[in-house]
Amino acid sequence: MRRLNFSAALALALIAAPCLPAEDWPGWLGPRRDGTSTETIAPWETAPTVLWRAAVAEAHSSPVVAGGLVVLHTRVPGQNAENLTARDARTGKVMWSVESPRDPFENSFGAGPRATPAISGNRIVSYGVTGVLVCRDLKTGKELWKADTLKQFAATNLYFGVSSSPLIDGDHVFVMVGGKQAGLVCFSMADGTVVWKAVDERASYSSPVLAGEGSNRRLIALTQAGVVALDPATGKLDWRYPLVDRLNESSTTPIILKNSLMAASVTYGAVGLKPASGKPEVIWKNGALTCYFSTPVPTASGSEILLVSGRLLPPPSSILRCVDSATGKELWSQPAVGKYHAALMRLSDGRFLMHDDTGNIRLFEATRSEFRELAKSRICGPTWAHPALSQGVLYIRDDKELLALQVRQP
């Protein structure tokens, strides 16, 4: 793998906002798995209108939207079971709801699912907190196949539970498992058979992502041991870079830039890598850029990266930082944007939406020199989930409710 040759077409498309149609939000971090949307949100003077709201049970899993449905993965209250519920995206009406048993799991930070489901065509894949991977019919919720990954690959669950979100690519779905020679596993979307398994590394809380094109295409994942790049067709390891979090809590998704990538964790900081066959080149490393579970998002030009970092010990306080993507040098910072977490989404006009873990949403502009807030409202209770934006509606959840907010002007 000489280097990742990324097309400039996406960046140009995201800038041309008026010509772009609304889109689904079918998985973790959206349709491109990078926290970007082809939609816009205008600044508001009063909080966006709530189109509907629905009571939901606990989880850190984020909503996904496709085929006119918004789907949410939650715990069944008081039980070792999980629930997948599909609602009409316009009205919130429940279209189907299914329960699945699981092995016992309790945690002081919540016992609901963490991983966000993935949708492709007429199928949806969910990944429970105890490692049960289930593929269902999107329209009916009917189970098509299931794999109990931790048992199948003799893997040990993590302290906070399985959190890595599945990634669908054509006929395959990739998941992080953490078993012996099964750190990452590729399943057939058709019937759940194992296509390949690779790397003898424990799982992290991070979600894998695809990068590159053609023969240079790679599956990039941040395991407990570091960043790995695999051939998505075969699972063959191309390269690895050691990145070990002292707490074993690597949680952010690697972000893909034009000719490089960035990976980060809460104790390691961040590193910029230029992929190459056998061994990546370290472009920069900055131990101050610690990220807990807020995945960074680049600006439209790719010259800057926005990330949320902060301290672990009380009093918790997250800081929004703007970083030069070529050097890792901090350009500016905005303090007090949340406690531990704030989800970032870049809109097609280059503006950003931020949803922090105290329930605020903010619309802002970010240049190389400054942060400029355009609007801010308190929307929900505390949450670590990422919002979903589709068809001019922003879907946000906390541990009690799922809300649909009208954010596009009628």
CORTA-V87779 format. One record per run of one state. SS is the DSSP state (helix for helix, strand for strand, loop for the rest). FROM is the first residue (numbers start at 1). TO is the last residue. Records with the same first field share a line. If there is no record, write none. Layout:
SS=FROM-TO ; FROM-TO
//
This chain:
loop=1-8 ; 16-16 ; 20-24 ; 26-35 ; 37-48 ; 56-63 ; 67-68 ; 76-80 ; 89-93 ; 102-117 ; 121-122 ; 128-131 ; 138-142 ; 153-166 ; 170-171 ; 180-181 ; 189-193 ; 199-208 ; 212-213 ; 217-217 ; 223-225 ; 231-236 ; 243-254 ; 257-260 ; 266-268 ; 275-280 ; 287-296 ; 299-303 ; 311-317 ; 325-329 ; 335-341 ; 347-351 ; 357-359 ; 367-370 ; 379-387 ; 391-392 ; 398-400 ; 407-410
helix=9-15 ; 17-19 ; 149-152 ; 214-216
strand=25-25 ; 36-36 ; 49-55 ; 64-66 ; 69-75 ; 81-88 ; 94-101 ; 118-120 ; 123-127 ; 132-137 ; 143-148 ; 167-169 ; 172-179 ; 182-188 ; 194-198 ; 209-211 ; 218-222 ; 226-230 ; 237-242 ; 255-256 ; 261-265 ; 269-274 ; 281-286 ; 297-298 ; 304-310 ; 318-324 ; 330-334 ; 342-346 ; 352-356 ; 360-366 ; 371-378 ; 388-390 ; 393-397 ; 401-406
//
